[in-house]
Amino acid sequence: MNQSDAYYRALLAYRAAVSSQRECLRDQSAMLSAEGSGTVSVTRAICTVDEEWIREIETGLSFIEKAIKEERQHIYSNGEVIPIEKVKHVSKDSVEHLARHSDLITRVHEGEDLIPDKLYTVERLSDYAVYENRFLYMLLCYLRDFVTIRYQKILDLTNRYNGAMRVERHMSGFGRALNISIDLSETRRDDPYLREHNPAKGLIDRMDLILKSILAFLATPLMESAGKVAMLKPPITKTNVLKMDNNFKGAVRLYDYIIAYEGDGYTVEEDLHTIDPFRDDLAEDMAEVELLISFLTYRHGLDLGAELKAAMEKDENERRMAELKKKTEQLESLRRRLERKEISTEEYVLQLEKQVRALQHEADRLPSLYREVEEHQTAEQSLAESVADLTGQIEQLNEEARRSEEAHTTAMYEAEQRFQGEKAAMEDEARRQRTELSEAHDAERAEWAAQAERERVEHKDACEELLRKLSEQEGEMERIRATCDEMTAEKQILEARLMAQKAMKGDVSAEEIEAMTEKASFDDLEKELEAFVGLYERVWKETKRKIRKDLLNLKYIKGQSGKR
């Protein structure tokens, strides 16, 4: 039984327990007809796997398996001449070498075998890290990563459960008002139901088998030996074995396919299933859950655990006693039927044995019940003693509280009298101090006002004198500034006329022209030009006025003489 089965059975047991209670059915009916809304939404990922790459890898793995079984290796010999006492085995090469090098035999004893002092031995070593095996190891590593990435991603998408529920209920009636709001959001990874009912389960199982086969191939001694050296890097060199051997040709085809593969190998679509509004069965289940939440709040909020447990045990005892009484009545009925020979003795004995077992079960419970009764009696006696002690303490505390209240009342009356006397004295003293302070404040304010008036008059005269001097100084400054401007303009005009005279005479040297190209000199030259142009314009204006005056005088003179 898994977790879902346990919750389902608990829900059925809960519904069976509350279905026999009229009040529970009434509340459930009220909850179903209450105002509110409810929505359940579940999102699943529907994955469509491209079977082509799975089929290609399965085909290629068969060639890889055969290529690994070939166990290609490179055998090389390592021969050397060593003393005869270190020789472990003698081969054909040792005999041939000794026949060509008889100088290794230095001692000859008649009647004995020839024993050389040294002998040539050959050690043949096998190297499995050949290029073809290293290629297989690289290909298996590529396949492991290629399949693992897609396999884990597909499992994570297809076996993930995303559920959400939102419930709003407002129920009132039968002496209660219930407002409940539930907002649930849940995500489960590797859900067993989704894993078992996955539409792509067949292809996922094939991927799992492919991945296990790849890991098994990598764990072979041949691949472990090839993995101890540096891994090959693309591009690969297609040796004669890779070109001609059929098994390695199949492995190369798979390698080319994997390297050129660009897609994800699967597509994913989201399937959103929404229940809005609730179906009848879901609404009934939710109503029971909502009422259960309300009960849990009521139970823990009022701490009713002990009382509810005691009531349940009492109901269980009454139920067992009723069953025993019913069985006893049945047994008595069977006995009467046996006397009337309506039933056989075996049937009566069978029922009698069942009754005996039931009585024996109740008898086995009697010691524990006796212990519970004794514990309850002891607890009740202890509780009665505690109640008596507490009653005496309460009476004593009440007497002390009465005496304390009387003393407190007397003390409060005396304190009130003292407070009223001190309050009256403090009010008289406050009025006297307020009058004195007011008189002193008025005198100081009059003196401050007179002093402020004198200082204001003095400051006003001083300010007027300073403003007059400032006005005179500003006028003087304006005159000085105008004089400076006139002198500056005259200086610029003179410098310009001087420079113009020098230019007319051709006395301006190249050094002076070069010096005048500097920024500061050129700026001064522009100012001189502006001043000279201004002078020129004023002179030209006066000149034009004189010319017009002379022309008018000439016309007048000609008019008087009658000549044009």
C-alpha positions, 0 to 999 in steps of 0.5 A: 500500500502506497501513500495515495492508498493510505490517504484514500482509505483514511478518507473513506473511513472519515466519510463513513464515521461522519455519515452516521451523524445527522449534524455532520450531514446537515453541515455538509449539505450547508457547505455544499450549498454555501456561496463561494467558488472553487478551482482545481488545475493540473499541468502535465508535460506531454513529451514526444520523443524522436525515436530515430536517434534511439534506434540509431544508438541501439543499432550502433551499440550492437557494433560497439559490443562486437568491436569491444569483444575483438579486444584489439591490442598491440604486442611488443617484445622486450628482450635482454641478456640476463644472468642464468640464475634470473631466467624464469622461462626459456623460449625459442628466441633464447635458443636461437640467440644462444646459437648465434652467441656461443661466447655466453657459454664459458664453462664446459663439463664433460658428461654434463649439459651445457649451461651458459652464464647468461641467456637472452630472454624475451618478454612480450607485453600487450598494450590495449590502448590502441587507437581503435580502442581509444576511439571506442572509449571516446564514442561511449563517453559521448553517447553517455553524455548525449543520452543522459542529458536527454533522458534526465530532462525527459524524466524531469518533464514528464514525471513532474506534477504541478497542481493548484487549488483555490477555494473560497466558501462563506457558510452561515446558519445553524448558529455558526458562520464559517468563512474559509479560504484555501490557496494550494500550490504543489509540485512533485518530482518523479511522481510514481503515478505519472511515471507509470502512466507516461505515454512515452514510457516505452521509449523512456525504458529503451533509453534507460536500457541504452544508458545501462548498456553504455555504462556496462561497456565503459566498465569492461577491462578493455575500456578501463585500460583505454580510459587510462590514457588521454582521450581522443579529440575530434576530428578522428583519424580513420585508420584502416581498421576503422575503414575496413572492419565491419564492427568499427565501421558501424561505430564510426557511422554512429559517431558521425550521426551523434556529432551531426545531431543538432536537435533536442530529440524531443518536443514538449507540450503542456496539458492544462486540466482545469476543474471549474466549477467543482464536480459533485464528488469533488465538492462533497470531498472538499466540503468534508475537508473544509469541515475537518479543518474547522473542527481541527481549529475548534479542537486545538483552539479550545484544547479538547483533546483529553475530553474527546478521547475520554468520550471516544473511550466511553462510546467504545466501552458501551459499544463492546458491552452492547455487543456482548449483551447481544451475543449473550442473548443470541447464545441464550436463544441458541440454547433454547433452540438446542433444547427444542432440537432445532439446531445441532449441538456442534452449531451451539458449541461453535457459537459458545466458543465464539462467545467464550473468546469474546468474553476472554478478550474482555477478561484480558482487558479487565486488569488494565481497566482495573488499573485505569480505575485505580489510577482515576480513583487515586487522581480523583482523591488527589484532586479532592485534596488539592481542591480542599487545599485550594479552597482554604487558600482561596478563603485565606486570600479573600480575607487578606484581600478584604483587609488589604482593600480596607487599608487601601481605602483608608490610605487613599482617603488620607492621600486625597486629603493631603493632595487637596491641601498641597494643591491649594497651597501650590495654586496660591504660590503659583498665583503670587509668582505669576504676578511678580513675574508679570510685573518684572516682565513689563518693566524689562519690556519697557526698558528694552523698548526704549533702548531699542528705539534709541539704537534704531535712531542712531543706526538710522543716521549712521546708515543714511550717512553711509548710503550718501558716501556710498552714492558719492563713491559710486558716482566717482567710480563711474566717472573713473570707469568712463575716463578709463574707457575713453583712454583705452579707446584713444590708446587703441585708436593711436596704436591702430593709426600707428600700425596703419602708418607703419603698414602704409610705409611698409615698416611692419616686419615679418617678426612683428606679423608673426608675433601678432598671429599669437592669440593674445596679440591677435585679440589686441589687434582685433580690439584696435581694429574695432576701435579704429573702425569706430573712429573711422565711422564717426569721422566719416559721419562728420565728413558726410555732414560737412560735404552735404553742408558745402553742397547746399551752400554751393547751390545757394550761391549759384541760385543767387547768381542765376547760374547753374 
